[in-house]
Amino acid sequence: MRLTVLGCAGSFPGPESACSAYLVEAAGFRLLLDFGTGSLSALQRYAGLHAPDAIVLSHLHCDHILDAASYVVVRRYAPDGPYPPLPVYAPAGAPDRLHAVYGTQEQGGVEDVYQFYALEPGTFPIGPFTVTVDRMNHPVETYGVRLEHEGRILCYSSDTAPCEPLLRLAQDADVFLCEASYLDGVENPPDLHLTGREAGEAATKAGVGRLLLTHLVTAWGSEAQTVEAAAATYAGPLEVVRPGCRYDV
């Protein structure tokens, strides 16, 4: 598998990054994990406008889905289009949410652009991947994602506070793409996000091979403090991801 980071900013676009969007490739198939604010630009820069063969939307917060609404124009109105419906795996409310973002009731839905499959905890195939999802500790219905292909494992935390399902998904993962939105040592809202220390603890408990930190909020965070906190609880290789970074899993 190959992971390409399209966007990694937490909660809203940062000065150097769009919001969450990660392209995972294997056997000629391209799966897009989340499609956050501004990431359509990065998709064109690092992969191609029509690169995705399927999309997983981990949850329906704006910073993880908004450019899926913009993408309607690309597939519906392309000069060589319209394109056939693209598979989208997402919480059950995704069709209505994207429709509301894109247009009005009078304009119809977006089912001509996307073929929706409602997520629920379990394991299923998408292209060459074996996909396992489970509910995370976040205020809305949110799924962490485990991808397996030819004996290799990539786990994506999505947005979550500490929880046992995250540890199960990350168990023995070769690469753990994990959010670290909050700083340690301050009073953070409960049941929302991880700190660097908590991301490192999860990586250690799950026995992962490599920790990739993402979803940092540049405006009120500190990358250096986040890395230091994660390194204090995880002894393996770790780094903060950036747009355009590629990782072989």
Phi and psi in degrees as a GROMACS rama.xvg file:
@    title "Ramachandran Plot"
@    xaxis  label "Phi"
@    yaxis  label "Psi"
@TYPE xy
-127.042  130.307  ARG-2
-104.962  127.416  LEU-3
-117.688  125.622  THR-4
-84.9198  118.341  VAL-5
-94.3843  -42.5934  LEU-6
-148.503  144.479  GLY-7
-143.654  6.80392  CYS-8
-72.783  142.448  ALA-9
-90.1214  132.554  GLY-10
75.381  -39.6214  SER-11
-157.126  157.795  PHE-12
-57.738  141.331  PRO-13
-94.4287  179.862  GLY-14
-65.9724  -19.5037  PRO-15
-128.243  7.69605  GLU-16
-152.707  143.843  SER-17
-73.744  176.981  ALA-18
-80.231  -177.222  CYS-19
-54.6005  125.442  SER-20
-167.009  126.59  ALA-21
-138.427  124.641  TYR-22
-99.6096  126.344  LEU-23
-118.007  125.469  VAL-24
-116.89  141.465  GLU-25
-161.424  136.861  ALA-26
51.7018  37.7271  ALA-27
78.194  5.04402  GLY-28
-106.892  138.879  PHE-29
-120.933  117.111  ARG-30
-109.665  125.877  LEU-31
-97.5593  119.684  LEU-32
-95.1252  108.703  LEU-33
68.1746  158.643  ASP-34
-148.493  62.7828  PHE-35
-76.9097  176.017  GLY-36
-52.8094  122.828  THR-37
87.1346  -7.5935  GLY-38
-77.3507  -14.1904  SER-39
-62.3295  -35.2586  LEU-40
-62.5097  -46.4581  SER-41
-66.59  -33.5525  ALA-42
-57.6139  -43.1625  LEU-43
-68.6974  -35.4669  GLN-44
-72.4  -43.1212  ARG-45
-104.166  -10.8458  TYR-46
-140.622  -52.4558  ALA-47
136.931  146.193  GLY-48
-58.5471  -35.3745  LEU-49
-109.378  27.0569  HIS-50
-63.3278  -45.4753  ALA-51
-65.4137  135.383  PRO-52
-95.4796  -18.1305  ASP-53
-163.835  160.768  ALA-54
-131.421  139.067  ILE-55
-113.91  123.635  VAL-56
-105.128  112.74  LEU-57
-68.0151  -33.6717  SER-58
-163.848  176.473  HIS-59
-105.375  22.6304  LEU-60
-72.3721  147.62  HIS-61
-55.4867  -38.7461  CYS-62
-71.8768  1.41164  ASP-63
-120.859  -5.14968  HIS-64
-136.483  -15.1029  ILE-65
-59.8577  -36.0757  LEU-66
-76.4082  -9.23349  ASP-67
-66.7251  -26.8202  ALA-68
-73.6648  -43.7071  ALA-69
-61.3662  -32.6316  SER-70
-68.4328  -16.5535  TYR-71
-56.2715  -42.5348  VAL-72
-61.5507  -42.2287  VAL-73
-58.9623  -44.2107  VAL-74
-88.9322  -28.1215  ARG-75
-84.8362  -36.7126  ARG-76
-116.615  11.8235  TYR-77
-58.6219  143.617  ALA-78
-55.5169  -32.0222  PRO-79
-99.7324  13.2372  ASP-80
-97.5353  -163.184  GLY-81
-71.5696  154.817  PRO-82
-87.7022  155.139  TYR-83
-66.7435  157.479  PRO-84
-56.1392  135.272  PRO-85
-94.474  130.876  LEU-86
-63.4217  130.71  PRO-87
-129.228  122.532  VAL-88
-104.642  118.835  TYR-89
-160.011  165.83  ALA-90
-54.4269  154.765  PRO-91
-57.8564  -26.8692  ALA-92
-81.5642  3.21542  GLY-93
-60.663  -44.3708  ALA-94
-57.7146  -46.0187  PRO-95
-67.5873  -38.5196  ASP-96
-66.0776  -46.7404  ARG-97
-68.3392  -35.7414  LEU-98
-61.8911  -43.689  HIS-99
-64.5934  -37.0314  ALA-100
-70.3051  -41.5292  VAL-101
-75.8615  -42.7286  TYR-102
-162.264  -160.673  GLY-103
-100.903  168.629  THR-104
-58.4349  -36.0304  GLN-105
-66.5769  -23.4729  GLU-106
-83.9073  -4.3281  GLN-107
82.7676  177.071  GLY-108
-87.6436  -164.158  GLY-109
-116.968  17.2139  VAL-110
-70.5639  -13.1358  GLU-111
-75.3708  -18.4098  ASP-112
-100.599  -38.3095  VAL-113
-124.633  140.099  TYR-114
-103.269  111.646  GLN-115
-90.9567  140.204  PHE-116
-127.614  122.113  TYR-117
-75.4866  128.363  ALA-118
-76.0525  146.519  LEU-119
-154.077  157.034  GLU-120
-54.2271  132.409  PRO-121
155.368  -171.975  GLY-122
-124.837  138.052  THR-123
-160.347  162.335  PHE-124
-90.2731  145.391  PRO-125
-133.603  112.76  ILE-126
55.0638  -130.152  GLY-127
-84.0345  -2.92842  PRO-128
-90.8402  143.841  PHE-129
-95.7779  117.658  THR-130
-110.069  130.187  VAL-131
-122.95  130.958  THR-132
-126.036  152.647  VAL-133
-150.635  159.139  ASP-134
-72.5574  134.815  ARG-135
-99.5405  172.969  MET-136
-93.3743  85.1666  ASN-137
-148.125  155.036  HIS-138
-63.9743  -23.8238  PRO-139
-115.272  169.237  VAL-140
-59.5083  112.663  GLU-141
-136.186  139.155  THR-142
-122.282  127.58  TYR-143
-77.6462  158.047  GLY-144
-131.909  132.412  VAL-145
-117.388  123.142  ARG-146
-111.933  132.076  LEU-147
-125.993  137.648  GLU-148
-156.288  121.727  HIS-149
49.7546  45.6796  GLU-150
81.6737  0.666975  GLY-151
-106.561  150.291  ARG-152
-132.229  129.393  ILE-153
-119.68  129.057  LEU-154
-116.359  134.521  CYS-155
-118.643  121.571  TYR-156
-71.9028  -23.9777  SER-157
56.9985  -145.384  SER-158
-102.88  129.633  ASP-159
-166.892  151.145  THR-160
-89.1694  173.415  ALA-161
-55.384  139.011  PRO-162
-164.848  155.627  CYS-163
-65.8777  -38.5083  GLU-164
-58.3337  -33.7739  PRO-165
-62.1895  -42.6358  LEU-166
-64.6937  -37.3472  LEU-167
-65.8754  -43.5662  ARG-168
-65.3502  -36.2125  LEU-169
-84.921  -7.00908  ALA-170
-52.9756  120.809  GLN-171
60.881  21.5599  ASP-172
-65.7574  142.002  ALA-173
-71.0676  -38.2192  ASP-174
-133.255  131.863  VAL-175
-118.21  104.897  PHE-176
-89.7567  104.935  LEU-177
-127.745  133.494  CYS-178
-67.6415  150.351  GLU-179
-149.799  68.2912  ALA-180
-75.7252  -33.4339  SER-181
-104.247  154.566  TYR-182
-87.6567  144.618  LEU-183
-76.7898  155.743  ASP-184
85.2457  4.8638  GLY-185
-125.914  167.004  VAL-186
-86.7283  104.804  GLU-187
-98.9969  152.72  ASN-188
-59.0414  141.172  PRO-189
-77.3464  156.931  PRO-190
56.1137  46.5297  ASP-191
-136.22  -56.5606  LEU-192
-142.573  172.336  HIS-193
-100.692  154.172  LEU-194
-95.0489  173.211  THR-195
-60.5087  -41.8833  GLY-196
-61.1736  -44.6761  ARG-197
-67.4258  -36.0905  GLU-198
-63.413  -43.4718  ALA-199
-63.6308  -40.7893  GLY-200
-62.6052  -42.8319  GLU-201
-63.2642  -40.9807  ALA-202
-63.5224  -40.3651  ALA-203
-67.9098  -46.7523  THR-204
-61.7777  -35.4196  LYS-205
-85.1338  -11.0956  ALA-206
68.0311  41.3127  GLY-207
-79.7934  158.698  VAL-208
-85.2524  -29.6495  GLY-209
-152.712  137.958  ARG-210
-111.478  121.878  LEU-211
-111.769  117.399  LEU-212
-89.478  136.586  LEU-213
-145.032  177.164  THR-214
64.475  30.1378  HIS-215
-74.9936  146.282  LEU-216
-103.07  101.039  VAL-217
-58.3126  -38.8522  THR-218
-62.1994  -32.0859  ALA-219
-134.638  21.5156  TRP-220
-114.712  -170.888  GLY-221
-146.923  110.782  SER-222
-60.561  -41.6859  GLU-223
-62.5828  -43.7949  ALA-224
-66.3756  -38.1556  GLN-225
-64.3291  -45.341  THR-226
-64.3881  -42.6167  VAL-227
-61.2956  -42.8436  GLU-228
-67.0184  -40.2888  ALA-229
-67.2055  -39.8679  ALA-230
-67.6168  -23.0755  ALA-231
-73.6496  -19.0414  ALA-232
-119.649  -3.19133  THR-233
-138.362  122.52  TYR-234
-90.8398  -8.22933  ALA-235
-83.0085  -178.054  GLY-236
-67.3436  135.622  PRO-237
-146.77  154.668  LEU-238
-160.684  163.863  GLU-239
-92.7604  128.807  VAL-240
-76.8537  159.843  VAL-241
-140.435  155.517  ARG-242
-57.1233  136.223  PRO-243
91.7648  -13.7275  GLY-244
-66.9499  139.609  CYS-245
-124.639  140.406  ARG-246
-133.623  130.063  TYR-247
-86.2784  128.719  ASP-248
